Amino acid sequence: LHFGHILEAVQTDIWVRFMRLAGHECVYVCADDTHGTPMMLKAQAEGITPEALIAGVATEHRATYAGFLIGHDLFHSTHSPENREMT
Protein backbone atom coordinates (compact mmCIF):
# COMPACT_ATOMS: atom_id res chain seq x y z
CA LEU A 1 0.00 0.00 0.00
CA HIS A 2 1.06 3.57 -0.50
CA PHE A 3 -0.07 6.83 1.07
CA GLY A 4 -2.80 7.32 -1.54
CA HIS A 5 -4.42 4.01 -0.58
CA ILE A 6 -4.46 5.01 3.08
CA LEU A 7 -5.82 8.47 2.24
CA GLU A 8 -8.70 6.96 0.26
CA ALA A 9 -9.44 4.43 2.98
CA VAL A 10 -9.46 7.08 5.73
CA GLN A 11 -11.81 9.26 3.69
CA THR A 12 -14.23 6.43 2.96
CA ASP A 13 -14.03 5.15 6.54
CA ILE A 14 -15.02 8.62 7.78
CA TRP A 15 -17.93 8.69 5.33
CA VAL A 16 -19.17 5.24 6.35
CA ARG A 17 -18.96 6.12 10.05
CA PHE A 18 -20.83 9.39 9.44
CA MET A 19 -23.56 7.64 7.45
CA ARG A 20 -23.99 5.02 10.18
CA LEU A 21 -24.21 7.72 12.86
CA ALA A 22 -26.89 9.36 10.73
CA GLY A 23 -28.87 6.11 10.84
CA HIS A 24 -28.06 4.72 7.40
CA GLU A 25 -27.17 1.12 6.74
CA CYS A 26 -23.75 0.89 5.08
CA VAL A 27 -21.48 -1.96 4.08
CA TYR A 28 -17.84 -0.92 3.73
CA VAL A 29 -16.28 -3.04 0.99
CA CYS A 30 -12.67 -3.10 -0.14
CA ALA A 31 -10.77 -5.31 -2.57
CA ASP A 32 -7.23 -5.68 -3.80
CA ASP A 33 -6.72 -5.59 -7.57
CA THR A 34 -4.83 -8.83 -8.03
CA HIS A 35 -5.04 -9.31 -11.78
CA GLY A 36 -2.31 -8.56 -14.20
CA THR A 37 1.30 -8.95 -15.09
CA PRO A 38 2.82 -7.29 -11.97
CA MET A 39 1.31 -9.92 -9.68
CA MET A 40 2.37 -12.76 -11.98
CA LEU A 41 5.94 -11.46 -12.27
CA LYS A 42 6.32 -10.84 -8.54
CA ALA A 43 5.05 -14.34 -7.75
CA GLN A 44 7.52 -15.82 -10.24
CA ALA A 45 10.36 -13.78 -8.75
CA GLU A 46 9.48 -15.01 -5.25
CA GLY A 47 9.08 -18.60 -6.45
CA ILE A 48 5.47 -18.88 -5.29
CA THR A 49 2.09 -19.18 -6.95
CA PRO A 50 0.09 -16.05 -7.71
CA GLU A 51 -2.55 -17.32 -5.27
CA ALA A 52 0.02 -17.52 -2.46
CA LEU A 53 1.21 -14.01 -3.24
CA ILE A 54 -2.37 -12.73 -3.25
CA ALA A 55 -3.05 -14.32 0.15
CA GLY A 56 0.10 -12.78 1.64
CA VAL A 57 -0.63 -9.34 0.24
CA ALA A 58 -4.20 -9.47 1.56
CA THR A 59 -2.94 -10.33 5.04
CA GLU A 60 -0.48 -7.41 4.94
CA HIS A 61 -3.11 -4.99 3.65
CA ARG A 62 -5.66 -5.99 6.29
CA ALA A 63 -3.05 -5.48 9.01
CA THR A 64 -2.04 -2.08 7.62
CA TYR A 65 -5.64 -0.90 7.42
CA ALA A 66 -6.32 -2.17 10.94
CA GLY A 67 -3.30 -0.20 12.16
CA PHE A 68 -5.04 2.95 10.93
CA LEU A 69 -8.31 1.83 12.60
CA ILE A 70 -9.97 1.43 9.21
CA GLY A 71 -12.76 -1.10 9.53
CA HIS A 72 -13.89 -2.74 6.31
CA ASP A 73 -16.95 -4.95 6.58
CA LEU A 74 -15.82 -7.04 3.61
CA PHE A 75 -12.32 -7.35 2.16
CA HIS A 76 -11.74 -9.44 -0.94
CA SER A 77 -9.67 -9.36 -4.10
CA THR A 78 -10.38 -9.37 -7.81
CA HIS A 79 -9.26 -13.01 -7.63
CA SER A 80 -11.86 -14.01 -5.02
CA PRO A 81 -14.89 -16.23 -5.59
CA GLU A 82 -17.09 -13.28 -4.56
CA ASN A 83 -15.66 -11.16 -7.36
CA ARG A 84 -16.04 -13.96 -9.90
CA GLU A 85 -19.68 -14.37 -8.86
CA MET A 86 -20.47 -10.69 -9.25
CA THR A 87 -18.62 -9.97 -12.50
Jmol script that loads the backbone (N, CA, C; Angstrom):
load data "model"
ATOM      1  N   LEU A   1       0.839  -1.188   0.000  1.00  0.00           N
ATOM      2  CA  LEU A   1       0.000   0.000   0.000  1.00  0.00           C
ATOM      3  C   LEU A   1       0.877   1.242   0.000  1.00  0.00           C
ATOM      4  N   HIS A   2       0.359   2.301  -0.573  1.00  0.00           N
ATOM      5  CA  HIS A   2       1.064   3.571  -0.502  1.00  0.00           C
ATOM      6  C   HIS A   2       0.143   4.606   0.154  1.00  0.00           C
ATOM      7  N   PHE A   3       0.667   5.790   0.355  1.00  0.00           N
ATOM      8  CA  PHE A   3      -0.067   6.829   1.074  1.00  0.00           C
ATOM      9  C   PHE A   3      -1.435   7.108   0.452  1.00  0.00           C
ATOM     10  N   GLY A   4      -1.523   7.070  -0.871  1.00  0.00           N
ATOM     11  CA  GLY A   4      -2.803   7.316  -1.540  1.00  0.00           C
ATOM     12  C   GLY A   4      -3.867   6.302  -1.164  1.00  0.00           C
ATOM     13  N   HIS A   5      -3.468   5.039  -1.009  1.00  0.00           N
ATOM     14  CA  HIS A   5      -4.421   4.012  -0.584  1.00  0.00           C
ATOM     15  C   HIS A   5      -4.956   4.329   0.815  1.00  0.00           C
ATOM     16  N   ILE A   6      -4.049   4.700   1.706  1.00  0.00           N
ATOM     17  CA  ILE A   6      -4.459   5.009   3.082  1.00  0.00           C
ATOM     18  C   ILE A   6      -5.361   6.240   3.098  1.00  0.00           C
ATOM     19  N   LEU A   7      -5.009   7.254   2.314  1.00  0.00           N
ATOM     20  CA  LEU A   7      -5.824   8.466   2.243  1.00  0.00           C
ATOM     21  C   LEU A   7      -7.245   8.129   1.800  1.00  0.00           C
ATOM     22  N   GLU A   8      -7.375   7.365   0.731  1.00  0.00           N
ATOM     23  CA  GLU A   8      -8.705   6.956   0.257  1.00  0.00           C
ATOM     24  C   GLU A   8      -9.468   6.183   1.326  1.00  0.00           C
ATOM     25  N   ALA A   9      -8.778   5.268   1.974  1.00  0.00           N
ATOM     26  CA  ALA A   9      -9.437   4.434   2.981  1.00  0.00           C
ATOM     27  C   ALA A   9      -9.887   5.258   4.184  1.00  0.00           C
ATOM     28  N   VAL A  10      -9.071   6.212   4.608  1.00  0.00           N
ATOM     29  CA  VAL A  10      -9.461   7.079   5.730  1.00  0.00           C
ATOM     30  C   VAL A  10     -10.689   7.901   5.342  1.00  0.00           C
ATOM     31  N   GLN A  11     -10.674   8.454   4.135  1.00  0.00           N
ATOM     32  CA  GLN A  11     -11.813   9.263   3.691  1.00  0.00           C
ATOM     33  C   GLN A  11     -13.095   8.436   3.632  1.00  0.00           C
ATOM     34  N   THR A  12     -13.017   7.248   3.061  1.00  0.00           N
ATOM     35  CA  THR A  12     -14.228   6.430   2.958  1.00  0.00           C
ATOM     36  C   THR A  12     -14.656   5.891   4.317  1.00  0.00           C
ATOM     37  N   ASP A  13     -13.700   5.602   5.189  1.00  0.00           N
ATOM     38  CA  ASP A  13     -14.032   5.148   6.536  1.00  0.00           C
ATOM     39  C   ASP A  13     -14.786   6.250   7.289  1.00  0.00           C
ATOM     40  N   ILE A  14     -14.333   7.486   7.152  1.00  0.00           N
ATOM     41  CA  ILE A  14     -15.025   8.620   7.784  1.00  0.00           C
ATOM     42  C   ILE A  14     -16.452   8.720   7.249  1.00  0.00           C
ATOM     43  N   TRP A  15     -16.599   8.587   5.942  1.00  0.00           N
ATOM     44  CA  TRP A  15     -17.926   8.692   5.327  1.00  0.00           C
ATOM     45  C   TRP A  15     -18.854   7.584   5.832  1.00  0.00           C
ATOM     46  N   VAL A  16     -18.357   6.360   5.876  1.00  0.00           N
ATOM     47  CA  VAL A  16     -19.172   5.238   6.345  1.00  0.00           C
ATOM     48  C   VAL A  16     -19.573   5.457   7.802  1.00  0.00           C
ATOM     49  N   ARG A  17     -18.634   5.874   8.636  1.00  0.00           N
ATOM     50  CA  ARG A  17     -18.959   6.121  10.050  1.00  0.00           C
ATOM     51  C   ARG A  17     -20.010   7.219  10.190  1.00  0.00           C
ATOM     52  N   PHE A  18     -19.865   8.289   9.410  1.00  0.00           N
ATOM     53  CA  PHE A  18     -20.830   9.385   9.442  1.00  0.00           C
ATOM     54  C   PHE A  18     -22.218   8.895   9.025  1.00  0.00           C
ATOM     55  N   MET A  19     -22.273   8.137   7.934  1.00  0.00           N
ATOM     56  CA  MET A  19     -23.560   7.644   7.453  1.00  0.00           C
ATOM     57  C   MET A  19     -24.221   6.726   8.483  1.00  0.00           C
ATOM     58  N   ARG A  20     -23.433   5.904   9.139  1.00  0.00           N
ATOM     59  CA  ARG A  20     -23.988   5.022  10.175  1.00  0.00           C
ATOM     60  C   ARG A  20     -24.505   5.830  11.359  1.00  0.00           C
ATOM     61  N   LEU A  21     -23.749   6.854  11.760  1.00  0.00           N
ATOM     62  CA  LEU A  21     -24.210   7.716  12.859  1.00  0.00           C
ATOM     63  C   LEU A  21     -25.504   8.431  12.499  1.00  0.00           C
ATOM     64  N   ALA A  22     -25.680   8.701  11.199  1.00  0.00           N
ATOM     65  CA  ALA A  22     -26.894   9.365  10.727  1.00  0.00           C
ATOM     66  C   ALA A  22     -28.048   8.375  10.550  1.00  0.00           C
ATOM     67  N   GLY A  23     -27.808   7.102  10.885  1.00  0.00           N
ATOM     68  CA  GLY A  23     -28.872   6.113  10.844  1.00  0.00           C
ATOM     69  C   GLY A  23     -28.985   5.315   9.555  1.00  0.00           C
ATOM     70  N   HIS A  24     -28.026   5.455   8.671  1.00  0.00           N
ATOM     71  CA  HIS A  24     -28.062   4.725   7.404  1.00  0.00           C
ATOM     72  C   HIS A  24     -27.342   3.385   7.526  1.00  0.00           C
ATOM     73  N   GLU A  25     -27.824   2.422   6.788  1.00  0.00           N
ATOM     74  CA  GLU A  25     -27.166   1.117   6.736  1.00  0.00           C
ATOM     75  C   GLU A  25     -26.091   1.169   5.649  1.00  0.00           C
ATOM     76  N   CYS A  26     -24.868   0.867   6.024  1.00  0.00           N
ATOM     77  CA  CYS A  26     -23.745   0.894   5.081  1.00  0.00           C
ATOM     78  C   CYS A  26     -22.939  -0.386   5.203  1.00  0.00           C
ATOM     79  N   VAL A  27     -22.426  -0.844   4.092  1.00  0.00           N
ATOM     80  CA  VAL A  27     -21.484  -1.957   4.076  1.00  0.00           C
ATOM     81  C   VAL A  27     -20.211  -1.419   3.435  1.00  0.00           C
ATOM     82  N   TYR A  28     -19.121  -1.464   4.178  1.00  0.00           N
ATOM     83  CA  TYR A  28     -17.842  -0.916   3.726  1.00  0.00           C
ATOM     84  C   TYR A  28     -17.037  -2.040   3.085  1.00  0.00           C
ATOM     85  N   VAL A  29     -16.920  -1.987   1.770  1.00  0.00           N
ATOM     86  CA  VAL A  29     -16.284  -3.042   0.991  1.00  0.00           C
ATOM     87  C   VAL A  29     -14.959  -2.550   0.425  1.00  0.00           C
ATOM     88  N   CYS A  30     -13.963  -3.410   0.457  1.00  0.00           N
ATOM     89  CA  CYS A  30     -12.666  -3.103  -0.139  1.00  0.00           C
ATOM     90  C   CYS A  30     -12.148  -4.363  -0.822  1.00  0.00           C
ATOM     91  N   ALA A  31     -11.367  -4.166  -1.874  1.00  0.00           N
ATOM     92  CA  ALA A  31     -10.774  -5.312  -2.568  1.00  0.00           C
ATOM     93  C   ALA A  31      -9.431  -4.915  -3.154  1.00  0.00           C
ATOM     94  N   ASP A  32      -8.509  -5.858  -3.135  1.00  0.00           N
ATOM     95  CA  ASP A  32      -7.226  -5.675  -3.805  1.00  0.00           C
ATOM     96  C   ASP A  32      -7.382  -6.040  -5.272  1.00  0.00           C
ATOM     97  N   ASP A  33      -6.770  -5.251  -6.149  1.00  0.00           N
ATOM     98  CA  ASP A  33      -6.717  -5.590  -7.568  1.00  0.00           C
ATOM     99  C   ASP A  33      -5.554  -6.553  -7.757  1.00  0.00           C
ATOM    100  N   THR A  34      -5.871  -7.808  -7.985  1.00  0.00           N
ATOM    101  CA  THR A  34      -4.826  -8.834  -8.030  1.00  0.00           C
ATOM    102  C   THR A  34      -4.623  -9.420  -9.417  1.00  0.00           C
ATOM    103  N   HIS A  35      -5.240  -8.823 -10.418  1.00  0.00           N
ATOM    104  CA  HIS A  35      -5.045  -9.310 -11.778  1.00  0.00           C
ATOM    105  C   HIS A  35      -3.864  -8.602 -12.422  1.00  0.00           C
ATOM    106  N   GLY A  36      -3.284  -9.244 -13.373  1.00  0.00           N
ATOM    107  CA  GLY A  36      -2.307  -8.564 -14.197  1.00  0.00           C
ATOM    108  C   GLY A  36      -0.885  -9.069 -14.076  1.00  0.00           C
ATOM    109  N   THR A  37      -0.091  -8.543 -14.958  1.00  0.00           N
ATOM    110  CA  THR A  37       1.304  -8.946 -15.086  1.00  0.00           C
ATOM    111  C   THR A  37       2.128  -8.677 -13.836  1.00  0.00           C
ATOM    112  N   PRO A  38       1.978  -7.523 -13.159  1.00  0.00           N
ATOM    113  CA  PRO A  38       2.821  -7.287 -11.975  1.00  0.00           C
ATOM    114  C   PRO A  38       2.698  -8.383 -10.919  1.00  0.00           C
ATOM    115  N   MET A  39       1.492  -8.855 -10.669  1.00  0.00           N
ATOM    116  CA  MET A  39       1.307  -9.923  -9.680  1.00  0.00           C
ATOM    117  C   MET A  39       1.965 -11.218 -10.152  1.00  0.00           C
ATOM    118  N   MET A  40       1.789 -11.534 -11.431  1.00  0.00           N
ATOM    119  CA  MET A  40       2.369 -12.755 -11.978  1.00  0.00           C
ATOM    120  C   MET A  40       3.899 -12.714 -11.896  1.00  0.00           C
ATOM    121  N   LEU A  41       4.483 -11.582 -12.283  1.00  0.00           N
ATOM    122  CA  LEU A  41       5.943 -11.459 -12.270  1.00  0.00           C
ATOM    123  C   LEU A  41       6.508 -11.497 -10.857  1.00  0.00           C
ATOM    124  N   LYS A  42       5.832 -10.835  -9.921  1.00  0.00           N
ATOM    125  CA  LYS A  42       6.316 -10.841  -8.538  1.00  0.00           C
ATOM    126  C   LYS A  42       6.248 -12.250  -7.948  1.00  0.00           C
ATOM    127  N   ALA A  43       5.176 -12.962  -8.238  1.00  0.00           N
ATOM    128  CA  ALA A  43       5.050 -14.342  -7.751  1.00  0.00           C
ATOM    129  C   ALA A  43       6.164 -15.212  -8.332  1.00  0.00           C
ATOM    130  N   GLN A  44       6.433 -15.059  -9.619  1.00  0.00           N
ATOM    131  CA  GLN A  44       7.522 -15.819 -10.244  1.00  0.00           C
ATOM    132  C   GLN A  44       8.852 -15.490  -9.588  1.00  0.00           C
ATOM    133  N   ALA A  45       9.100 -14.201  -9.356  1.00  0.00           N
ATOM    134  CA  ALA A  45      10.365 -13.775  -8.747  1.00  0.00           C
ATOM    135  C   ALA A  45      10.533 -14.341  -7.340  1.00  0.00           C
ATOM    136  N   GLU A  46       9.427 -14.483  -6.616  1.00  0.00           N
ATOM    137  CA  GLU A  46       9.476 -15.015  -5.250  1.00  0.00           C
ATOM    138  C   GLU A  46       9.379 -16.537  -5.214  1.00  0.00           C
ATOM    139  N   GLY A  47       9.163 -17.147  -6.379  1.00  0.00           N
ATOM    140  CA  GLY A  47       9.077 -18.599  -6.451  1.00  0.00           C
ATOM    141  C   GLY A  47       7.833 -19.179  -5.814  1.00  0.00           C
ATOM    142  N   ILE A  48       6.738 -18.421  -5.867  1.00  0.00           N
ATOM    143  CA  ILE A  48       5.473 -18.880  -5.289  1.00  0.00           C
ATOM    144  C   ILE A  48       4.372 -18.744  -6.330  1.00  0.00           C
ATOM    145  N   THR A  49       3.227 -19.310  -6.031  1.00  0.00           N
ATOM    146  CA  THR A  49       2.093 -19.182  -6.945  1.00  0.00           C
ATOM    147  C   THR A  49       1.471 -17.793  -6.799  1.00  0.00           C
ATOM    148  N   PRO A  50       0.804 -17.319  -7.848  1.00  0.00           N
ATOM    149  CA  PRO A  50       0.090 -16.045  -7.715  1.00  0.00           C
ATOM    150  C   PRO A  50      -0.918 -16.068  -6.564  1.00  0.00           C
ATOM    151  N   GLU A  51      -1.569 -17.211  -6.353  1.00  0.00           N
ATOM    152  CA  GLU A  51      -2.548 -17.325  -5.267  1.00  0.00           C
ATOM    153  C   GLU A  51      -1.896 -17.141  -3.900  1.00  0.00           C
ATOM    154  N   ALA A  52      -0.700 -17.690  -3.728  1.00  0.00           N
ATOM    155  CA  ALA A  52       0.020 -17.523  -2.460  1.00  0.00           C
ATOM    156  C   ALA A  52       0.426 -16.071  -2.261  1.00  0.00           C
ATOM    157  N   LEU A  53       0.855 -15.426  -3.329  1.00  0.00           N
ATOM    158  CA  LEU A  53       1.212 -14.007  -3.242  1.00  0.00           C
ATOM    159  C   LEU A  53      -0.011 -13.180  -2.871  1.00  0.00           C
ATOM    160  N   ILE A  54      -1.131 -13.462  -3.518  1.00  0.00           N
ATOM    161  CA  ILE A  54      -2.375 -12.735  -3.253  1.00  0.00           C
ATOM    162  C   ILE A  54      -2.779 -12.881  -1.787  1.00  0.00           C
ATOM    163  N   ALA A  55      -2.684 -14.083  -1.254  1.00  0.00           N
ATOM    164  CA  ALA A  55      -3.046 -14.321   0.151  1.00  0.00           C
ATOM    165  C   ALA A  55      -2.133 -13.540   1.085  1.00  0.00           C
ATOM    166  N   GLY A  56      -0.846 -13.523   0.802  1.00  0.00           N
ATOM    167  CA  GLY A  56       0.100 -12.783   1.640  1.00  0.00           C
ATOM    168  C   GLY A  56      -0.129 -11.289   1.595  1.00  0.00           C
ATOM    169  N   VAL A  57      -0.379 -10.777   0.402  1.00  0.00           N
ATOM    170  CA  VAL A  57      -0.631  -9.342   0.239  1.00  0.00           C
ATOM    171  C   VAL A  57      -1.906  -8.948   0.983  1.00  0.00           C
ATOM    172  N   ALA A  58      -2.942  -9.768   0.872  1.00  0.00           N
ATOM    173  CA  ALA A  58      -4.203  -9.467   1.560  1.00  0.00           C
ATOM    174  C   ALA A  58      -4.003  -9.405   3.066  1.00  0.00           C
ATOM    175  N   THR A  59      -3.223 -10.325   3.604  1.00  0.00           N
ATOM    176  CA  THR A  59      -2.939 -10.329   5.043  1.00  0.00           C
ATOM    177  C   THR A  59      -2.216  -9.053   5.446  1.00  0.00           C
ATOM    178  N   GLU A  60      -1.223  -8.652   4.661  1.00  0.00           N
ATOM    179  CA  GLU A  60      -0.483  -7.413   4.943  1.00  0.00           C
ATOM    180  C   GLU A  60      -1.394  -6.195   4.852  1.00  0.00           C
ATOM    181  N   HIS A  61      -2.230  -6.143   3.822  1.00  0.00           N
ATOM    182  CA  HIS A  61      -3.107  -4.989   3.646  1.00  0.00           C
ATOM    183  C   HIS A  61      -4.124  -4.883   4.777  1.00  0.00           C
ATOM    184  N   ARG A  62      -4.703  -6.012   5.169  1.00  0.00           N
ATOM    185  CA  ARG A  62      -5.659  -5.985   6.290  1.00  0.00           C
ATOM    186  C   ARG A  62      -4.992  -5.469   7.564  1.00  0.00           C
ATOM    187  N   ALA A  63      -3.773  -5.919   7.813  1.00  0.00           N
ATOM    188  CA  ALA A  63      -3.046  -5.477   9.012  1.00  0.00           C
ATOM    189  C   ALA A  63      -2.734  -3.986   8.942  1.00  0.00           C
ATOM    190  N   THR A  64      -2.343  -3.512   7.777  1.00  0.00           N
ATOM    191  CA  THR A  64      -2.045  -2.083   7.619  1.00  0.00           C
ATOM    192  C   THR A  64      -3.293  -1.252   7.855  1.00  0.00           C
ATOM    193  N   TYR A  65      -4.398  -1.635   7.222  1.00  0.00           N
ATOM    194  CA  TYR A  65      -5.645  -0.896   7.424  1.00  0.00           C
ATOM    195  C   TYR A  65      -6.063  -0.924   8.892  1.00  0.00           C
ATOM    196  N   ALA A  66      -5.953  -2.056   9.527  1.00  0.00           N
ATOM    197  CA  ALA A  66      -6.317  -2.166  10.945  1.00  0.00           C
ATOM    198  C   ALA A  66      -5.450  -1.252  11.798  1.00  0.00           C
ATOM    199  N   GLY A  67      -4.193  -1.092  11.426  1.00  0.00           N
ATOM    200  CA  GLY A  67      -3.296  -0.197  12.155  1.00  0.00           C
ATOM    201  C   GLY A  67      -3.736   1.257  12.099  1.00  0.00           C
ATOM    202  N   PHE A  68      -4.488   1.604  11.062  1.00  0.00           N
ATOM    203  CA  PHE A  68      -5.036   2.954  10.934  1.00  0.00           C
ATOM    204  C   PHE A  68      -6.485   3.016  11.418  1.00  0.00           C
ATOM    205  N   LEU A  69      -6.940   1.940  12.066  1.00  0.00           N
ATOM    206  CA  LEU A  69      -8.308   1.826  12.601  1.00  0.00           C
ATOM    207  C   LEU A  69      -9.369   1.934  11.509  1.00  0.00           C
ATOM    208  N   ILE A  70      -9.033   1.440  10.332  1.00  0.00           N
ATOM    209  CA  ILE A  70      -9.968   1.427   9.213  1.00  0.00           C
ATOM    210  C   ILE A  70     -10.678   0.082   9.241  1.00  0.00           C
ATOM    211  N   GLY A  71     -11.998   0.123   9.332  1.00  0.00           N
ATOM    212  CA  GLY A  71     -12.763  -1.103   9.525  1.00  0.00           C
ATOM    213  C   GLY A  71     -13.635  -1.482   8.349  1.00  0.00           C
ATOM    214  N   HIS A  72     -13.085  -2.243   7.426  1.00  0.00           N
ATOM    215  CA  HIS A  72     -13.893  -2.744   6.309  1.00  0.00           C
ATOM    216  C   HIS A  72     -14.821  -3.852   6.802  1.00  0.00           C
ATOM    217  N   ASP A  73     -16.024  -3.859   6.280  1.00  0.00           N
ATOM    218  CA  ASP A  73     -16.947  -4.953   6.584  1.00  0.00           C
ATOM    219  C   ASP A  73     -16.604  -6.189   5.753  1.00  0.00           C
ATOM    220  N   LEU A  74     -16.207  -5.960   4.522  1.00  0.00           N
ATOM    221  CA  LEU A  74     -15.824  -7.040   3.608  1.00  0.00           C
ATOM    222  C   LEU A  74     -14.520  -6.654   2.929  1.00  0.00           C
ATOM    223  N   PHE A  75     -13.596  -7.596   2.832  1.00  0.00           N
ATOM    224  CA  PHE A  75     -12.322  -7.347   2.161  1.00  0.00           C
ATOM    225  C   PHE A  75     -12.012  -8.561   1.293  1.00  0.00           C
ATOM    226  N   HIS A  76     -11.985  -8.347   0.001  1.00  0.00           N
ATOM    227  CA  HIS A  76     -11.743  -9.435  -0.940  1.00  0.00           C
ATOM    228  C   HIS A  76     -10.669  -9.009  -1.932  1.00  0.00           C
ATOM    229  N   SER A  77     -10.563  -9.738  -3.009  1.00  0.00           N
ATOM    230  CA  SER A  77      -9.667  -9.361  -4.102  1.00  0.00           C
ATOM    231  C   SER A  77     -10.374  -9.628  -5.421  1.00  0.00           C
ATOM    232  N   THR A  78      -9.809  -9.104  -6.491  1.00  0.00           N
ATOM    233  CA  THR A  78     -10.383  -9.367  -7.805  1.00  0.00           C
ATOM    234  C   THR A  78     -10.197 -10.826  -8.202  1.00  0.00           C
ATOM    235  N   HIS A  79      -9.492 -11.586  -7.383  1.00  0.00           N
ATOM    236  CA  HIS A  79      -9.260 -13.010  -7.629  1.00  0.00           C
ATOM    237  C   HIS A  79     -10.194 -13.883  -6.779  1.00  0.00           C
ATOM    238  N   SER A  80     -11.028 -13.266  -5.975  1.00  0.00           N
ATOM    239  CA  SER A  80     -11.855 -14.011  -5.020  1.00  0.00           C
ATOM    240  C   SER A  80     -13.094 -14.613  -5.683  1.00  0.00           C
ATOM    241  N   PRO A  81     -13.638 -15.657  -5.076  1.00  0.00           N
ATOM    242  CA  PRO A  81     -14.891 -16.233  -5.587  1.00  0.00           C
ATOM    243  C   PRO A  81     -16.021 -15.198  -5.607  1.00  0.00           C
ATOM    244  N   GLU A  82     -16.045 -14.314  -4.617  1.00  0.00           N
ATOM    245  CA  GLU A  82     -17.086 -13.280  -4.555  1.00  0.00           C
ATOM    246  C   GLU A  82     -17.026 -12.384  -5.787  1.00  0.00           C
ATOM    247  N   ASN A  83     -15.817 -12.009  -6.182  1.00  0.00           N
ATOM    248  CA  ASN A  83     -15.664 -11.157  -7.359  1.00  0.00           C
ATOM    249  C   ASN A  83     -16.072 -11.908  -8.627  1.00  0.00           C
ATOM    250  N   ARG A  84     -15.686 -13.158  -8.718  1.00  0.00           N
ATOM    251  CA  ARG A  84     -16.042 -13.957  -9.902  1.00  0.00           C
ATOM    252  C   ARG A  84     -17.557 -14.098 -10.016  1.00  0.00           C
ATOM    253  N   GLU A  85     -18.231 -14.249  -8.869  1.00  0.00           N
ATOM    254  CA  GLU A  85     -19.684 -14.374  -8.860  1.00  0.00           C
ATOM    255  C   GLU A  85     -20.369 -13.108  -9.350  1.00  0.00           C
ATOM    256  N   MET A  86     -19.821 -11.960  -8.964  1.00  0.00           N
ATOM    257  CA  MET A  86     -20.471 -10.685  -9.249  1.00  0.00           C
ATOM    258  C   MET A  86     -20.122 -10.105 -10.619  1.00  0.00           C
ATOM    259  N   THR A  87     -19.046 -10.587 -11.228  1.00  0.00           N
ATOM    260  CA  THR A  87     -18.621  -9.968 -12.495  1.00  0.00           C
ATOM    261  C   THR A  87     -18.848 -10.855 -13.687  1.00  0.00           C
TER     262      THR A  87
END
end "model"
wireframe off; spacefill off
backbone 0.3
color backbone group
